[in-house]
Amino acid sequence: MKAALALLAFLLVVVPAARARAVGQDEWQVAVREGIGVVHVDGRNPWGDAAGLDLEYGLLDAWALRLSLEGSLHGVDADKKAGLPGGVVSTEAALAGICYTIDVLRLVPYAVLELGAARIGGAVTAPLTMFVSELGLGSDYYLTARWRVGLSVQYLYRPQDLLSNPQGLGNSPFTFSATARLAFGF
């Protein structure tokens, strides 16, 4: 009896999952992300809202091209002694790169590497626009063959700073975010 129940439970997971898989060859996926993030700039580390929009195109079953637009807003108080303005620090980034997925039944972990441009502005001493790279890790759970929900973390940095100070995760302004994700494949 236990073996039959175990087999039934296994089939309930595997059979629906046969239709649910990562973005495959010649398939598209669009996703929105919302969560929290921190930006390190002007010696401050404010937390705030982070959001993103991702578009992927499957080259092969495990590899996809990816475009991302993302940003965050972080409230900060003025510090007149240090000459720092108060208000909202904003970050915006446009990135392009690759995504590698590991197709494991209904749960699909993935890793992302992207390059692009980012801007940190608002309540900072001097707005910055810079060449950046982003490393991301996440996992999506397939609700159906088309709809997915997941969690992801993103680390946005200037490559030259990370290479010069890997233990400190770089010397320059950077952002880290953790987001929930809703995706649709077509």
N, C-alpha and C positions, 0 to 999 in steps of 0.2 A: 504494500500500500504506500509506504514512504517513497519507494522508488518511482511509483506511478505519479505521485504528487510532485516529486522533484522533476520528473520528465515534463509534466504539464506546465510547471512554472518556467522551466527552461524554454519550452516551445512558445509560451506566451510572450517571452522577451525576444526570442530569436526570429520568429516568423514575421511579426510586424516590423522588426528592425531590418529585415531583408529589403524592404522598400525604402527605409530611411538610411541615408548615407551622406557623406561629405559632398561638397560641390564637385560634380564629376566633369569629365571632359566635355567642353562646349556648353557648359551650363553657367548660369549667372546666379548670383546671390546678392541681395541688398540687406543691410542690417543697420539698426540704430542702437546707440549705446547711451546710457545715462548712469551717472554715479558720482563719486567724490574724487577729488584730486588735490594735490599739493604742488605749489610752485615755489622754488627756491630762488629768490632774487633780492638784491639790496640787503642781504643779511637777514631777511625775513622768510618765514615758511608758512604762509597762510593756506588753510584748507578752504575748499569751495566746491561748487558744482562743476562737473565735467560731463561733456557730451560728445558724441561722434557719429558720423555716418560713413559706412563702409560699402564699397562695391567690389565684388570679386567675379572673376571669370576663370573657369576651370580649364587649365591647359591639359592636365592629366587627372586621373582620379585623386591623386594626393597633392598635386601642386596647382596653385591658382595665382593669377595676377591680382593685385589688390590696390585700390585707390581709397584714401581716407581723408575726410575733412573732420577736424576736431577742435574743440576749444574748451576753455574753462573760465570761471569768474571767481575771484577771491577777494573778500572784503578785508581791508587793512585800516588800522588807525594811524593818524599822523604822528610822527615823532620829530618834533621841532628841534630837539637837541642833536639828532643825527641828520637832520635835513631831509627827512623822508615824508612824502605827501601821504595824505589819507584818501580813502575812497575805495575803488575797485581795481585790482590788478587783473588784466585779461590776457589770455593766451589763445592764439589761433595757429593752426598748422594744416598744411596741405601736403600729403605724403603719397608716395607710390612705392610698391614693393611686391614681395612674394609671401605666400602663405602655404605652409606645409601642414597637412592634416594626417592624423592617424585614425583611420576608420575602425572604431570599436563598437559594433552593434549600434545602440541608440545614443551612446555617449561618444562624442567626437572631439578629442583634444586637438589643439592646433598651436603652432608657433608662427609668429609674423616678424619679418624684418622689412622695414620701410625707410626710404630716404626722402627728404623734402625740405621745405622751408617753414620756419615758425616765427611768430612775432609775439613778444611780450610787451604789453603796453599798459596804459591806464595810470594807476597810482604808483609809478616807479620813478627813480631819479632820471633815467634816460631810457626811452623805448628801445628795444632790441629787435632786429630782424636777423636771422641766422640760418645757416645750413644745419640741418639736424638729421638724426637717425632715430628710429623708434624700434624697440624690441617689445613684442607682446606675446603673452601666453594666455590661453583661454580654453574653454571647453563648452560645446553646445550639446544640448539634449534635444533629440528629435521628438516633437509632439506628433507630427505627421511627416509624410515624405517631403513636404514643402516648408512647414513652419518649425522653427527652432527657438529655444531660449537658452541662454548661457551666461557665464561670467567670464570676465577677462581683466587682465592687468596690463597696463602700458607704461613703459619707461621711455620718455623723450629726452634726448641729450645731444650735445655737440660731440661728434666722434673724437675730435682731437683732445678734448678735455677728459673724456673717459679714459683714453689711452694714457694720458699723463698722470692721472690719479685714479686708478681702478678701485682702490680700497675706499676712497671717499665718494665714489660714483661720480667723479668729475669735479671740476672747480667752478664751472659756470652755472648760470641759471638753468634749471631743468625742471621737468614735471614728472610726477608719478600719479597714476590714477587707477582706480578699481571701478569697473562698471558692470552693470547688468546689460544683457544684449537680447534683442529680439530680431530674428532674421527670417527672410523669406527667399526660397530658391525658385528659380524659374528657368 
